């Protein structure tokens, strides 16, 4: 459990700098230089992410249940997950979807985390998915009070929405069809 907590602190620590103190983030970026700052940010993020994945894998089956999800929630989760991959792709493929949603990656993270909280009742699950859910909601709220930095991505195009939608639904199908079982060890069908 301590690996997960350490990983969450590192991962969300750097990802929360803009939420907590965006001016400090800008000063540090200017002081260190954009690429050294991004390198340090990325290094801490990757270390945190690796620790939380390793810790989750170790604690996943030993963690106690806080609630047992109703079987029908699996179907609701599958439904809530449908827009997640198109939203993730729309983050880097600007078009009508990203303009309408404004923050597609945060909405995708909220849907992903919430849907996984519905069907995973162990303490470790609540810690992991609950952390992502709370962070994404806080980040979304904070977006209203700070200047937005441009994201790297494709140029704005009408084709981007098509690619995000079709590509995202294809990724969803691949995950449901077996990739989730391969990567996570939990089959979604059958």
N, C-alpha and C positions, 0 to 999 in steps of 0.2 A: 504494500500500500504506500510505503514511503517513496518508492520510485515514481509512482503516479503523481503523488502530491508535489514532489520536486520537479517533475516534468511539467505539471500544470503551472507551477509558480514561474518557472523559466519561460515557458511558451506564452502564457498570458501576461507575464510581467512585461515583456518587450512589446507585445501586441496591445497593451493598455497604456503605453506612454502617451499616445495622442489623446486618449480619453481623459487621462489625469492631468497632463501638463503639455499641451501641444507647443506652447512657446519654448519650453525647455528642449523638446525634441528638435525644433528648428535650430536653436542655438547650438546644440550638440552636432547636428548635421553640418552646420556651417563651420564649426570649430574643427571637427575631424576631417571634413570633406565628405561629399555625398557618397562616394564609393567605399571608403573605409567605414562610414556609418552603416551603410547597407550591408557590408560584409560582417560587421560585428552583430548587427541586428539578426542577420540570417544565421550566423553561427549559433547564437544563443537560442534562436527559434528551433533550429534543427536538433540541437542537443536536447532541448526541452521536449520536442516531439518524439524523439527516439526513446527518451526515458519514460514518457507517458505510455507509449505503445508497449515497451517491454514490461513496464509495471502492470499495465492492464492485462497483458497476456499471462503474467504470473499470478495475479490476484483474482482473475475472472471467475474461476471455478471454486475458489475457497471463500469468497466473500459471501456474507450472509444475505438472505433475502429480506427486504423491508416490505415488499408487497409482491403478490403473485398476479401478474397481468391476466385479464380475461382473454380467452382464446380469440374472440372476435376482434380484439385490438390489432392483431396481426394484419387483418385486412385493411383497417383504417391506416395503419402505418404504411402499407404498400401504396395506398392511394395518396397519402401525404408526400411520399417520396417521389412521385411522378414528376413534379416540377423542379426538383432539386438540381438535376444535371443540366437541364436547359438553362436554369438560372445561373449556374456556375459558368457555363460557356458564354452566356450573355454578358457576364462581367467583362470579358476580354473581347467580345464581339459587339461593339456598340450599335444599337439600332432602336427600334420602337420598344422592344422589351426592356432594355436597360434604361431607356428614358422614362418609361412608365413606372417601373419599379424603383428607380433611382439608385438603389444599393442591392443589386441582385445577389452578390455573394453573401451578404449578411442575412438576407431573407432565406437563401438556401441553407445557411448554417442553422438558422432558427428552426426551419422545417425539419431538417435532418436531426437535430438534437431533440426537439420535442417529440418527433415520431419515435425515436429510439427510447426515449423515457417512457413512452406508453407501453412498450413491450419488454423492457428490461428492468426488473425490480430489485436487483442486487445493489448493495451499498456502493460497490465500485462503479457500477453503471450510472448510478445517480450522481456520483462524484464526477465522472468523466463527461457524460452527456449534459448534466446540469450545469457544469462549468462552461461548456461551449454555449449553451442556451443563454445563460445569464450574461456572459461576455458579449455575445452577439446583440442582445437586446440593449445593453449599456452602450455599445459602440454605435448602434443605430440611433439611439437617443442623442448621443454626443455629436453625431454628424450635423445636427441642426445648429450647433453653436460654434463650429469651427470651419475654417476654409478647407475645401476639398483639394487634395493633390490629384493630379491626373494619373490614371492607371495606364500602364503600357497595354497596348492592344491593337487590334486591326483598325483601319480607318472606318469611320461611320459609313454604313452601307445598308441598303434594303436586303441584300443577300445575307447579312449577318444574322438576322432573325431566323431565317430559314435554316441556316447552318446550326445555330444554337438550338433550335427546336428539334430538328431531325437528329442532329448529333447527340443532343442530350437524351432524347428518347431511346436512341440506339445504345448509349451507355447504360441507361436504366435497364434495358432488356438484357444486356450482357451481364450486369450485376445480378439481376434476378435469375438469369439462366445458369449461373454457376460461379461467376467471379467472386461474389460475396462469400461463397463457401470456400473457395480457394484461398482468398486473402484473410478472411476473418474466422473461418472454420465453422460458420453457421449457414447451412443451406436455407434458402428462402422459399423454395418450392419442394414439394414431396413429403 
